[in-house]
Amino acid sequence: MKPETETHLRVRYAETDQMGVVYYANYLVWMEVGRVELCKACGFNYRDMEQEDGIYLAVAEAQCRYRSPARFDDEVIVRTWIETANPRVATFAYEMRLAEGGRMLATGQTRHLFVNRQMQRTRLPEKYHAMFGL
């Protein structure tokens, strides 16, 4: 079974637009929050992977399908899991729902290349394979 996390967020006023709904780019930020929490749940700190091993997750592609608006002070649950992974690429998947009632707000995916400090493609060190389901 693939690990997944649920991260709870509260919509801040600054995240809304003139129409009073969450500005679309904030969903990508929420995906990042979910991704960092998933890494912790898998047994490693993303910051340590960068600092100690010089491995970065460079975003190669991001996709978000908006289904329903969220508004100021709504509690949002970001569900995050690793959809696919190999030693060179990982794809994370996301669902964002309202905590109250479970209404789907958005779904998305981000595809990441493993790169080194020089931003050159590299392979994921073996010590992380199990955490990525390899």
VEXDO-918686 format. One record per residue (C-alpha): residue in one letter; x, y, z. Coordinates in steps of 0.02 Angstrom, whole numbers, padded with zeros to 5 digits, always signed. Each point is the difference from the previous one (the first is absolute). Layout:
! VEXDO-918686
AXYZ;...
***
This chain:
! VEXDO-918686
M+00000+00000+00000;K+00067+00170-00048;P+00019+00125+00142;E-00111+00152-00002;T-00028+00148+00112;E-00140+00119+00040;T+00054+00177+00038;H-00125+00122+00074;L+00011+00183-00051;R-00107+00152+00039;V-00029+00122-00144;R+00078+00168+00041;Y-00079+00161-00061;A+00158+00039-00099;E-00028-00160-00102;T-00164+00063-00072;D-00030+00109-00152;Q-00120+00143-00036;M-00143-00125-00022;G+00029-00065+00177;V+00061-00171-00056;V+00171-00079+00016;Y+00115+00064-00137;Y+00044-00144-00116;A+00190+00002+00028;N-00023-00036+00186;Y-00054-00177-00040;L+00176-00032-00065;V+00070+00068+00164;W-00115-00117+00096;M+00063-00145-00105;E+00177+00044+00053;V-00053+00003+00183;G-00077-00172-00022;R+00155-00066-00088;V+00116+00056+00140;E-00114-00081+00129;L-00004-00161-00102;C+00190-00005-00003;K+00002+00015+00190;A-00129-00139+00014;C+00109-00110-00113;G+00144+00020+00123;F+00108+00140-00067;N+00011+00187+00006;Y+00005+00078-00173;R+00117+00137+00063;D+00124-00133+00059;M-00005-00086-00170;E+00050+00167-00078;Q+00132+00048+00128;E+00078-00169+00037;D-00017-00090-00167;G-00012+00145-00124;I-00159-00073-00075;Y-00141+00114-00053;L-00174-00034-00068;A-00011+00117-00150;V-00178+00027-00062;A-00010-00052-00182;E-00189+00008-00016;A-00147+00057+00105;Q-00184-00030-00031;C-00151+00056+00100;R-00184-00029-00038;Y-00111+00123+00092;R-00172-00066+00046;S-00074+00113+00134;P+00055+00161+00087;A+00069+00015+00175;R-00023+00161+00098;F+00079+00094+00144;D+00008-00099+00164;D-00051-00166-00080;E+00095-00150+00066;V+00077-00096-00144;I+00070-00176+00002;V+00141-00036-00122;R+00019-00187-00031;T+00169-00042-00076;W+00080-00160-00064;I+00136-00059-00120;E-00088-00055-00159;T+00154-00069-00088;A+00187+00003+00029;N+00161-00066-00074;P+00181+00046+00039;R-00009+00155-00113;V-00180+00065+00012;A-00141+00007+00129;T-00181+00049-00025;F-00101+00060+00149;A-00190+00005-00002;Y-00115+00112+00101;E-00182+00021+00049;M-00059+00157+00086;R-00167-00005+00091;L-00097+00105+00123;A+00015-00076+00173;E-00184+00034+00033;G-00101-00111-00115;G+00146-00061-00106;R-00043+00100-00156;M+00137-00024-00131;L+00091+00163-00035;A+00138-00056-00117;T+00107-00145-00056;G+00175+00007-00067;Q+00168-00077-00036;T+00179+00060-00001;R+00140-00090-00091;H+00175+00022+00070;L+00173-00038-00066;F+00136-00045+00122;V+00141+00124-00026;N+00165+00041+00085;R+00065+00167+00063;Q+00052+00047-00177;M-00181-00032-00057;Q+00056-00149-00104;R-00110-00154-00005;T+00058-00135+00118;R-00060-00161+00079;L-00086-00011+00168;P+00122-00071+00129;E-00043-00178+00049;K-00030+00048+00182;Y-00161+00089-00059;H-00065-00138-00114;A-00114-00081+00129;M-00072+00168+00048;F-00049+00030-00182;G-00067-00176-00020;L+00144-00061-00110;
***
